[in-house]
Amino acid sequence: FPSILPASLTFVKQHKGRAQAAEEAWGACLGSFGLIAFAAVIWAAAESAEHPAAVLVAAVVAWLVVSGLMWRVCGDRV
């Protein structure tokens, strides 16, 4: 994700304009909080987990919840 963001923002800017690229960058910033939540769940539960698949599901749910909340709270600020 982070490695392709500059290329995709450049593409969006060239084809849809600077405002759309700024909106995409803002969305990526908000989505990063979801990735942090995903990593935190994995880090906290991975060693002690009896079922690694359950940890993965919990991490995905954390990502969805945090990303969704960030979008609801901050999504329209561009």
Backbone torsions as a table, in degrees:
resi	resn	phi	psi	omega
1	PHE	NA	-56.7	-178.2
2	PRO	-63.4	-30.6	-177.1
3	SER	-73.3	-26.7	-179.5
4	ILE	-97.1	-8.4	-178.0
5	LEU	-60.3	-48.3	179.5
6	PRO	-59.7	-40.2	179.8
7	ALA	-66.1	-42.4	-178.8
8	SER	-69.7	-35.4	177.2
9	LEU	-66.8	-37.6	176.2
10	THR	-62.9	-43.6	178.6
11	PHE	-61.4	-46.3	-179.4
12	VAL	-63.8	-41.9	179.8
13	LYS	-61.9	-41.8	-178.6
14	GLN	-68.4	-34.2	-173.4
15	HIS	-100.4	-25.5	-176.6
16	LYS	-126.8	-4.1	175.4
17	GLY	102.1	166.5	-176.0
18	ARG	-66.0	-39.2	-178.7
19	ALA	-62.3	-42.4	178.3
20	GLN	-66.2	-38.3	178.2
21	ALA	-64.9	-38.6	177.4
22	ALA	-64.4	-39.4	177.9
23	GLU	-65.2	-40.6	177.4
24	GLU	-64.3	-40.9	179.3
25	ALA	-65.1	-39.6	177.4
26	TRP	-63.5	-42.3	176.9
27	GLY	-62.8	-38.6	177.3
28	ALA	-65.9	-37.6	177.5
29	CYS	-63.3	-45.2	178.4
30	LEU	-64.8	-40.1	178.6
31	GLY	-65.1	-26.0	178.2
32	SER	-63.0	-31.4	176.7
33	PHE	-64.8	-35.7	175.0
34	GLY	-64.6	-39.1	177.4
35	LEU	-65.5	-36.4	176.7
36	ILE	-64.1	-42.8	177.9
37	ALA	-62.7	-42.2	177.3
38	PHE	-57.5	-49.9	-178.9
39	ALA	-63.5	-38.7	-179.7
40	ALA	-63.8	-41.0	178.6
41	VAL	-65.8	-44.9	178.6
42	ILE	-60.9	-46.8	-177.7
43	TRP	-62.7	-41.9	-176.4
44	ALA	-72.9	-32.8	-170.2
45	ALA	-111.3	-11.4	-170.9
46	ALA	-63.7	-43.4	-175.6
47	GLU	-70.7	-36.1	-174.9
48	SER	-96.8	2.0	-174.6
49	ALA	-77.6	134.7	173.8
50	GLU	-82.1	-29.0	-178.2
51	HIS	-124.3	97.9	-179.3
52	PRO	-57.9	-31.9	179.0
53	ALA	-64.4	-35.1	178.0
54	ALA	-67.0	-36.2	176.6
55	VAL	-65.2	-41.9	178.7
56	LEU	-63.1	-43.2	178.0
57	VAL	-62.5	-43.9	179.0
58	ALA	-62.6	-38.8	178.7
59	ALA	-66.3	-40.7	177.8
60	VAL	-65.1	-40.9	177.4
61	VAL	-62.8	-42.6	177.7
62	ALA	-60.7	-42.4	178.4
63	TRP	-61.2	-46.4	179.9
64	LEU	-62.6	-44.6	-177.9
65	VAL	-65.4	-49.5	-177.9
66	VAL	-65.4	-44.5	178.8
67	SER	-63.0	-41.7	178.1
68	GLY	-64.1	-42.2	177.9
69	LEU	-65.8	-41.6	177.9
70	MET	-62.2	-40.3	178.9
71	TRP	-65.5	-42.6	-179.5
72	ARG	-65.9	-39.3	-175.5
73	VAL	-81.3	-42.3	-170.7
74	CYS	-118.4	0.0	-170.0
75	GLY	-64.4	-25.9	-174.6
76	ASP	-101.9	25.2	-175.1
77	ARG	-96.1	6.5	178.5
78	VAL	-81.3	NA	NA
